Amino acid sequence: MIDVPWKIFSQTGNIEAYLWMKQIELEETSEVEQQSIDDPLLEDTHF
């Protein structure tokens, strides 16, 4: 998904395309972090 805004930015220099790309990266990173937090294998199993 990042390819589209990057191509627009690299061809036009449009800062809005760059910011769009960074927003997508941030959303993907937060989704991965949330998935790792919700992973039941990572729950504390100490009693």
Stockholm file with secondary structure:
# STOCKHOLM 1.0

chainA/1-47         MIDVPWKIFSQTGNIEAYLWMKQIELEETSEVEQQSIDDPLLEDTHF
#=GR chainA/1-47 SS CTHHHHHHHHHHCCHHHHHHHHHHHHHHHHHHHHHHHHCGGGSCCCC
#=GC SS_cons        CTHHHHHHHHHHCCHHHHHHHHHHHHHHHHHHHHHHHHCGGGSCCCC
//
